[in-house]
């Protein structure tokens, strides 16, 4: 079979360039919040270049930190009315609970899905639905282990309320854990977030709760693993 001619103006692709392209696709990019945490051990490795153990320790620490702050590309589903997982992790709770008081969603229990993130999971958070940000409220608190049921009420948290185009209100709550002492939320009131869009990050072990409108059909079970922005956790009414 004759080889198809290369279109005019197409630059030749070398073996090295092809390998580099494969590496870029295989290795997730780094979330900007992780840059200082990776730069510090790299600086230590550079300063200790004449001491093998210092250099190795610095490089290993930088690699581990970069892994924690990885920010992989995700493709959310295009089905109407679905809610996707806001984070990678394990479903810790599938129940009903009263949403955070600061969001003014009332005192009636709503369907809730809680996802626990270990230190090995991707720690960026993604919008579970597409919509307008109506509220963003940070509340200080304790740092209990994030897999405990009480963590939703007493731990430090950042609550965000989204309103979809159909008027459904979905709350997503970032909860600090035993090791997580810093919650990052880049979204602000009035922002429009597409479904699956990255809006924040919790450092080193945490939990993310999603509160859904009454009548929502929950599609996950406790113990199930989720992939942020891709796993469908519910169908809105």
C-alpha positions, 0 to 999 in steps of 0.5 A: 500500500502506498504511503499517504503524502504528508500535507504541505506545511506539516512539520516532520515529527521526530521520534524524540518529539513523539515520545515527548508528546506521549509523556505529556499525555501520560503525566498529569499537569501540576495544579498551580497551588502545588508549585511552591511545595514542589519548588522547595524540595527541588531547591534543597536537592539543588543545594545538596547536589554534592551530597547524594543523600540530600539530593535524593531526599529532595528529589523524592520529596518533590516527586511525591508532592507533585504526585499529590498536586496532580491535576489530570484532564477529565471529560464529563458526560454530556447527559442532561441533568446528571451530577458528577463526582466533585472529587476522586475518592471513596464514597463514605456516605450516601444518605440524607442530612441537613445542609450547612446552615450558612447556605440558607437551604433550610432545615430539612434533610437533603440527599447527600453523597460524601466522598473521602479523599486519601493522601493518594487521591487526586485532591482537586475539586470539580463542579458537580453540575454546571451553574452559577455560583450563588454562595461561597462561605468559609467556616473555621472549625476542627480537624477531625479525621475526614472519614468520621460522620461528625466531620461534616458539622465540626471540621473546617469547611468551605461551602459553595452553592450552585444554581443550575440553568433549570433552577436546581440548587446543588451545594458542594462542601470542601471539608478539611481532614486530620492532615488537611489544614488548607482549603483552596477555593478559586470560585466566587459569587457570580461565577459560572462554572461548567460541569466538571470544571476545577474550582478548588483543592484541599491539601493532604487528606480531606472530604467533599460533601454534595447536597442535592435537591429533594427528589434527586436519584442517587446512583452510587453506593457506599464504598464505591470509588469515584473519578472526579468530573466523570463518575455520575453520582446522581440524576436531578429531578 
